[in-house]
Amino acid sequence: MEHRPDFEPCFTCKHPDFWAGDVETIYRRIEAVEKGEVTQIGISPGGRPFYVVAYGDREPFVSKANFNSAVGARDLTAYADKSDRLRPVVILLGPVHGEETNGSTGCVNMMQIMETGEDLRGKAWPELREIAETCRLLIIPTANPDGTARFAPGCFVGCEPYEVRYWAQGTYSDGTLCNWPQCKAKHPMRGSNVGFLGAYFNDDGINPMHDEFFAPMGPEAPAIMRVAREEAPELICGLHGHPSSVAVLEPAYVPMYVKRECSEFARRLKARYEQVGLPCAEPFTPQPDGDQPSGPPFNLTSALFHTSGAMSFTLECPVGFSGDNALACSHEDILEMQLHLYHECITFAHDRLKAWPEAVC
Ligand SMILES: [Zn+2]
């Protein structure tokens, strides 16, 4: 096992005022909401509430069956009759991994755009706001507040890779750094061999991305799934962070039509990013899952499709740390990536609503 390098983790990173890297800032932005509707959807093991902020009226729809039963009936409209729906429903799912504060920053800036037309830097986004006002936009600015509360620096811009491991995955009791993906081999992450608990986990050691969805261990994942089930969204974008350029990950254990839609979304996102000069990974080529016992895993992204029919995907955005394979980027760059992403999410959701219950492609 690799030993922890001799370093003092940084507890105070300097980040700009538009950044939302701590729960106090996120809660303050939620309290400032006037035009949106704020609903508490759960409370973490550490006693921290989490919320959904809704913009755009909810359009009632008839539901006669849960999603998987409707699929069984070969009639998705039995789960959600969307024939009267005018506004596609989009969920921006903020960090379920507490340290991936690029997502919470994007979320609170999007809330500010919906409130005032400008992000927290004062930059106007008229086209984004206009299209966002044509949908029902549901923003979950923090999905693992316990994890974010433990992430003292609040961002990774300029950090070293081992600092990311320390804050994200944590340490064992002998001081060695946990690593990805081996940190998933102990779940819940608690017991005498756990040192510093990484921000992946809530205060009970649950990583909501890998909760036991059929018998939940933590409150976060079931609360998020309930929002999805009740709203029948067209699209759910799960906001995560990684070293390199923005990438739409291939969702696992969903039908091939959803994989094709998601790959098409990735192609359109790349085209949008090219127009504004932002880097973006190549779209994935849809593949069948489960060819090998080594994965991929069924995770929260997969579960959200199976409870709501949404095109649910994991979006990895660079977090700005230094390293060989890392994309150097600033706080500003990260915010731009988030906001252009949201624009494409809403545009795509319109197409998906038009096609429902058929596939976009
Ligand atoms: Zn993540």
Residues whose N, C-alpha, C, O or C-beta is under 5 A from the ligand:
A	BS01	ZN	H97 H240 G241
